[in-house]
Amino acid sequence: MNQHMSDKEMVNDILNSCKSSLTTYASAISETANQELRQTLQQIRNSDEQFQYQLFQLAAQKGYYKPAASASSQQMQEVKSQLS
């Protein structure tokens, strides 16, 4: 039995962890009154977002990650109108 994760499994695991961390940062930022702490958390979040996007691009290039199909212009307009 192979107990090692494949490159694809590792990349997808890291992407999922990043997604979870970004959600946690968003909550912490919105609940932080201390401006210095808020800015620090925003910097960490921004750095993590950049890392996540770079890893996503690599995963997509290698075929490790298949993003959802793109929404049509009509679908995007429907969502925009619902949110307005």
C-alpha positions in Angstrom: 0.0 0.0 0.0 1.4 3.4 -1.1 1.2 5.8 1.9 2.8 8.7 0.0 0.7 11.5 -1.4 1.1 12.2 -5.1 2.2 15.6 -6.3 -1.5 16.2 -7.3 -2.8 15.3 -3.9 -0.3 17.5 -2.1 -1.0 20.5 -4.3 -4.8 20.1 -3.9 -4.4 19.6 -0.2 -2.3 22.9 0.1 -4.9 24.7 -2.1 -7.7 23.5 0.3 -5.7 24.6 3.3 -5.1 28.0 1.8 -8.8 28.4 1.0 -9.6 27.6 4.7 -6.9 30.0 6.0 -8.1 32.8 3.8 -11.7 32.4 5.2 -10.3 32.5 8.7 -8.2 35.6 7.9 -11.3 37.4 6.5 -13.2 36.6 9.8 -10.4 37.8 12.0 -9.9 41.0 10.0 -13.5 41.9 10.2 -13.6 41.3 14.0 -10.3 43.1 14.8 -10.5 46.6 16.3 -6.8 47.1 16.7 -5.6 48.8 13.5 -2.0 47.5 13.7 -3.2 43.9 14.1 -5.8 44.4 11.4 -3.1 45.7 9.0 -0.8 42.8 9.9 -3.6 40.2 9.2 -4.4 41.9 5.9 -0.7 41.7 4.8 -0.6 38.0 5.8 -3.9 37.4 3.9 -2.6 39.3 0.8 0.6 37.2 0.8 -1.4 34.0 1.2 -3.7 35.0 -1.6 -0.8 35.6 -3.9 0.8 32.2 -3.0 -2.6 30.5 -3.5 -3.0 32.0 -6.9 0.5 31.1 -8.0 0.0 27.5 -6.8 -3.4 27.4 -8.5 -1.7 28.5 -11.8 0.9 25.7 -11.4 -1.8 23.1 -10.6 -3.9 24.2 -13.6 -0.8 24.0 -15.9 0.0 20.5 -14.8 -3.6 19.4 -15.0 -3.8 18.8 -11.2 -6.7 21.2 -10.7 -9.7 21.6 -12.9 -11.5 24.9 -12.3 -15.3 25.0 -12.7 -16.6 26.0 -16.1 -16.7 29.8 -16.7 -20.0 31.5 -16.2 -21.6 33.0 -19.2 -22.1 36.8 -19.5 -25.8 36.3 -19.0 -25.2 34.3 -15.8 -22.8 36.9 -14.4 -25.3 39.7 -15.2 -28.0 37.7 -13.4 -25.9 37.4 -10.3 -24.9 41.1 -10.4 -28.6 42.1 -10.7 -29.5 39.9 -7.7 -26.7 41.5 -5.6 -27.6 45.1 -6.5 
